[in-house]
Amino acid sequence: MKKLLILLNGIIFIIFIGCTPNITGDEKTAEDFIKYQGYTIIARKGEIQKYTLERSKLYGGINTLEYQQAWAVQTVEPDKYFGKEIVVYGYTVKNHPMQKEDRNAKDGVNVYVMLCEGNIIGGYSYPNADVVGAFSSLDGKTLEEVTGLSYKEWQDNWKTKYSN
């Protein structure tokens, strides 16, 4: 009986190790960053997006809104990343500041980490709920809090800078 129990424990251990995802490279960098921020990962979404950043992605139609929202809450300007590949990894986390402020975040917060050439350049967050709204910064700040501008002021500046 004791040998059978040891054998079963060994099989379970092997299955567990074999089913655990081996996270490396950019994804490991992103995950380590999330943990460093003090968030607890409750779900991994993996690589959710990969694109080459071009000026045309930042202004000029409905297809640019996602990029505008994501880049609006960064502390870095997108200009220095033009022509470079941006990779985005997604996670659902708890212990996020947004959970204290937004009742829609009771089931966690989706956090997206942006990397370029293996380095974290920023990210954004959004409640883990079926709601409509704009992205917040990685730590849950609004566009206004990040930029110090009203939405209208930011929009005018963005249009001037990134419209063709």
C-alpha positions as CSV (number, residue, x, y, z in Angstrom):
1,M,0.0,0.0,0.0
2,K,2.8,2.4,0.9
3,K,4.6,1.7,-2.5
4,L,1.3,2.3,-4.3
5,L,0.9,5.7,-2.5
6,I,4.5,6.7,-3.4
7,L,3.9,5.6,-7.0
8,L,0.6,7.6,-7.2
9,N,2.3,10.7,-5.7
10,G,5.1,10.4,-8.2
11,I,2.7,10.1,-11.1
12,I,0.8,13.2,-9.9
13,F,4.0,15.1,-9.5
14,I,5.1,14.2,-13.1
15,I,1.7,15.2,-14.5
16,F,1.8,18.5,-12.6
17,I,5.3,19.3,-13.8
18,G,4.4,18.4,-17.4
19,C,1.2,20.5,-17.4
20,T,2.8,23.6,-15.9
21,P,3.6,26.1,-18.6
22,N,7.3,26.8,-19.1
23,I,7.4,30.6,-19.2
24,T,10.5,32.2,-20.7
25,G,11.7,35.2,-22.5
26,D,9.5,38.3,-22.8
27,E,6.6,36.5,-21.1
28,K,8.8,35.8,-18.1
29,T,9.9,39.4,-18.1
30,A,6.3,40.6,-18.1
31,E,5.2,38.2,-15.4
32,D,8.1,39.1,-13.1
33,F,7.2,42.8,-13.6
34,I,3.6,42.1,-12.7
35,K,4.7,40.3,-9.5
36,Y,7.2,43.1,-8.7
37,Q,4.3,45.6,-8.8
38,G,2.7,43.6,-6.0
39,Y,-0.2,42.1,-8.0
40,T,-1.2,38.5,-7.7
41,I,-1.7,36.7,-11.1
42,I,-5.0,34.8,-11.2
43,A,-5.0,34.1,-14.9
44,R,-2.4,34.3,-17.8
45,K,-3.6,35.3,-21.2
46,G,-0.2,34.9,-22.9
47,E,0.8,37.0,-25.8
48,I,-2.3,38.9,-26.9
49,Q,-0.8,41.2,-29.5
50,K,2.2,41.8,-31.6
51,Y,2.5,44.8,-33.9
52,T,5.0,47.2,-35.5
53,L,4.2,50.6,-34.2
54,E,3.7,53.2,-37.0
55,R,2.3,56.7,-36.9
56,S,-0.8,55.5,-38.8
57,K,-1.8,53.3,-35.9
58,L,-2.1,56.3,-33.6
59,Y,-4.6,58.5,-35.3
60,G,-7.1,58.4,-38.1
61,G,-10.1,56.1,-37.6
62,I,-11.9,53.5,-35.5
63,N,-9.0,51.1,-36.0
64,T,-6.6,53.4,-34.1
65,L,-8.7,53.8,-31.0
66,E,-7.2,50.8,-29.2
67,Y,-3.7,52.1,-29.9
68,Q,-4.6,55.6,-28.9
69,Q,-6.0,54.5,-25.6
70,A,-3.1,52.2,-24.8
71,W,-0.4,54.8,-25.6
72,A,-2.3,57.7,-24.0
73,V,-1.7,56.3,-20.5
74,Q,2.0,55.6,-20.9
75,T,4.8,57.7,-19.4
76,V,6.9,57.3,-22.6
77,E,6.2,58.8,-25.9
78,P,5.4,56.4,-28.7
79,D,7.6,58.2,-31.2
80,K,10.8,56.5,-30.1
81,Y,9.2,53.1,-30.9
82,F,8.1,53.8,-34.5
83,G,9.2,51.0,-36.7
84,K,9.8,48.7,-33.8
85,E,7.8,45.6,-32.8
86,I,5.7,45.9,-29.7
87,V,4.6,42.7,-27.9
88,V,1.8,42.7,-25.4
89,Y,1.2,40.1,-22.7
90,G,-2.1,39.9,-20.7
91,Y,-2.9,38.8,-17.2
92,T,-5.8,39.0,-14.8
93,V,-4.6,40.1,-11.4
94,K,-5.9,40.9,-7.9
95,N,-4.5,43.4,-5.4
96,H,-4.7,46.1,-8.1
97,P,-5.5,49.7,-7.0
98,M,-8.4,49.8,-9.5
99,Q,-10.3,47.2,-7.3
100,K,-10.6,49.8,-4.6
101,E,-12.0,52.4,-6.9
102,D,-14.1,50.6,-9.5
103,R,-16.9,48.3,-8.6
104,N,-16.5,46.7,-12.1
105,A,-13.1,45.3,-11.0
106,K,-14.4,43.1,-8.2
107,D,-13.5,40.0,-10.3
108,G,-10.0,41.3,-10.8
109,V,-8.2,43.6,-13.3
110,N,-6.8,42.7,-16.7
111,V,-3.3,44.1,-16.9
112,Y,-1.4,44.3,-20.2
113,V,2.3,44.7,-20.3
114,M,4.0,46.2,-23.4
115,L,7.5,45.2,-24.3
116,C,9.9,46.3,-27.1
117,E,13.2,44.5,-27.8
118,G,12.8,42.5,-24.5
119,N,12.3,45.6,-22.4
120,I,9.2,46.7,-20.6
121,I,8.0,50.0,-21.9
122,G,4.7,50.3,-20.2
123,G,1.2,48.8,-20.1
124,Y,-2.4,49.4,-19.3
125,S,-5.2,48.0,-17.3
126,Y,-9.0,47.4,-17.5
127,P,-11.6,45.8,-15.2
128,N,-12.1,42.1,-15.7
129,A,-15.7,42.7,-16.7
130,D,-17.9,43.3,-19.7
131,V,-17.9,47.1,-19.5
132,V,-17.3,50.0,-21.9
133,G,-14.6,52.6,-21.2
134,A,-11.0,53.6,-21.8
135,F,-7.8,51.9,-20.6
136,S,-6.1,53.0,-17.4
137,S,-2.4,53.0,-16.7
138,L,-0.8,49.9,-15.3
139,D,-1.5,51.2,-11.8
140,G,-5.1,52.2,-12.6
141,K,-4.6,55.9,-13.3
142,T,-6.8,57.7,-15.9
143,L,-5.5,59.5,-18.9
144,E,-6.0,62.8,-17.0
145,E,-4.0,61.6,-14.0
146,V,-1.2,60.4,-16.2
147,T,-0.9,63.4,-18.5
148,G,-2.1,66.2,-16.3
149,L,-4.4,67.3,-19.2
150,S,-8.1,67.2,-19.7
151,Y,-9.3,64.7,-22.3
152,K,-10.0,67.5,-24.8
153,E,-6.5,69.0,-24.3
154,W,-4.9,65.6,-24.7
155,Q,-7.0,64.9,-27.8
156,D,-6.1,68.2,-29.4
157,N,-2.4,67.6,-28.7
158,W,-2.6,64.0,-30.0
159,K,-4.3,65.1,-33.2
160,T,-1.7,67.8,-33.9
161,K,1.2,65.4,-33.3
162,Y,-0.1,62.2,-35.0
163,S,-2.5,63.1,-37.7
164,N,-1.2,63.0,-41.2
